[in-house]
Amino acid sequence: MSGDVINPVYIRLNAATIAFLLDHSQSAIVIVNQEFFNLAEDALKLMKTKSQGEFKSPLVIVVADESCDPKTLRYALGQGAIEHEKFLESGDPDFGWKPPRDEWQSIALGYTSSTTASPKGVVLHHRGAYLMALSNPVIWGMNEGAVYLCTLPMFHCNGWCFSLTLAAVCGTNICLRQLVIDVLIRLHRITIAVNAPPEDTILPLPHLVHVMTAGAAPPPSTLATMSQKAFLVTHTYGLSETYGPYTVCAWKPQWDSLPPERQALLNARQGVRYVGLKGQDVIGYLKNLKANEETFANGWFHSGDLGVKHPGGYIEVKDRSKDIIISGGENISTVEVENILCSHPAVLEVSVVAKADERWGESPCAFVTL
């Protein structure tokens, strides 16, 4: 409503990376929860050091949090920060909404990972956010009064624009402060959520909950367990560059008669689309000519994902190209190894990475939670 561009930042980033994001995006205002003020302060100090005396600090606004030590808020205010509610009170009550000049005006900025260098800035415009926000209820069957559990952070693909979607359908956003998913689902009668919860939180539910999960598919064992406990799971594929989900694994009625294990494998597919994208979906990264040249070769947007195409046009993403383990000349998918390990009933979570091997160059190394 103010005409500004929002840039949500991941709270688990270190100060150096946050400093890069703030500097690269030329942020004029930093709004930070009281809990993370020290992290923001460290990032601003790094920016000042790098500027060599030509630094103009952004306006820092702190959101008070009763669950935090009150000393933190007092310290922040003593360093020149402004308390959020006081900032709002200082505003002009007659301020008029500033509509966008046109549909291509920027609305949000997000940063996506990079294989070799700093994160890449992805600028989203009003038209794209509007279309994504209105496509969500069409694709997911969201009706007026939908109740959405916000497990998807805003820094990730602008939260798939679901905050805008819920406004469009007069729905309710239920935000997470603690990981008590099963309690919130029952208490607020959640109807839709994004991302698959850990298997130890999957409990039988009194009503159906539609869950969307994206990227690398959860292990088939997790999908099978969820489908047995009142979760209707749909797998999608997308990126920050496409405002989130770009394809959907459209379920076919004839699959209903298949065994649960087979259904889970089919649900792990991402949809009817090539992993490489061509068209006007993505134009380029913010102030990053080198990344544009590498990513948009020959008119195609190269996602960096590797997949296989099944009969009927469905695509199954096997792994990120940068995560493939090359052992003795053989390509090993970390996702496939993880799925095999997760099929064991004693395994809760697993992550497979490459480790140096004197004989084979690389070999898989698994980190397992039992």
FENGIKA-V951724 format. One record per pair of residues at least 6 apart in sequence whose ideal C-beta (glycine too) atoms are under 7 Angstrom apart, sorted by the first residue. I is the first residue (numbers start at 1). GAP is how many residues later the second one is. Records with the same first field share a line. If there is no record, write none. Layout:
I->GAP  GAP
This chain:
1->96  97
2->96
3->95
5->101  102  103  104
6->102
7->18  20  102
8->102  146  147
9->9  12  146
10->145
11->25
15->24  27  28  31
16->30
18->21  25
19->24  27  28
20->98
21->90  98
22->8  21  25  36
23->24
24->97  263
25->84  96
27->31
28->30  31
29->29  30  32
30->10  28  30
31->30  32
32->8  28  30
33->30  32
34->28  29  30  31  34  38  39  42
35->30  33
37->25  35  39
40->20
41->38
44->13
47->8
48->7
60->20  21
61->20  21  23  26
62->11  14  19  21  22
63->21
64->9  19  20
77->6
100->26
103->22  23  24
104->21  23
105->20  21
106->17  18  19
107->17  18  19  22
108->16  21  50
109->12  14  177
110->12  14  45  47  48  130
111->8  9  10
112->7  8  10  128
113->6
114->6
115->207
120->165  168  171
121->164  165  166  167
122->118  119  163
123->163
124->34  119
128->115
129->29  32  35  114
132->28  29  111  112
133->28  31  32  35
134->34
136->6  25  26  29
137->28  31  32
139->109
140->52  70  72
142->23  27  29  50
143->26
144->25  26
145->25  26
146->20  23  25  45  46
147->24  25  27  41  42  43  44
148->14  18  23  24  25  26  44
149->25  35  36  41  44
150->23  24  25  26
151->25  42  43  44
152->7  8  10  42  43
153->6
157->81  83  86  87
158->85
160->34  84  85
161->82  83
162->32
163->10
166->6  7
174->10  14  16
181->16  20
182->19  21
184->6
185->20  24
186->20
189->18
190->19
191->18  19
192->18
193->16  18
194->18
195->18
196->15  17  22  26  30  37
198->150  151
199->23  26  149
200->148
202->23  24  27
203->26
204->25  26
205->24  25
207->23
208->22  24
209->21  22
210->22
211->15  20  21  22
212->22  24
213->20  22
214->22  23  24  31
216->101  119
217->18  51
219->119  120  123  124
220->41  44  45  48  119
221->121  122
222->120
223->10  41  44  45
224->36  37  40
226->7
227->6  33  36
228->32
233->34
234->14  15
235->14  32  33  34  35
236->9  11  12  13  34  35
237->8  9  10  33  34  80
238->6  7  8
239->64
241->41  60
242->39  40
246->27
247->23  24  25  26
248->23
249->18  20  21  22  65
250->21  22
255->8  11
268->48
269->41  45  46  47
270->45  46  47
271->43  44
272->41  42
273->42
274->41
275->28  30  32  40  42
276->24  25  26  27
277->23  24  26
278->21  22
281->20
282->19
284->8  12
285->6  7
295->6  7
304->16  17  18
305->12  15
306->12  13  15  18
307->8  9  10  11
308->8  10
309->6
310->6
318->15  17  18
319->14  15  16
323->11
324->7  8  9
325->7  9  29  37  39
326->35  36
327->30  33  34  35  36
328->32  33
332->32
334->18  19
337->15  27  29
338->12  13  14
341->6  9  25  27
342->8
346->24
347->21  23
348->21  22
349->20
350->16  17  18
351->16
352->12  13  14
353->12
354->8  10
355->7  8  10
356->6
357->6
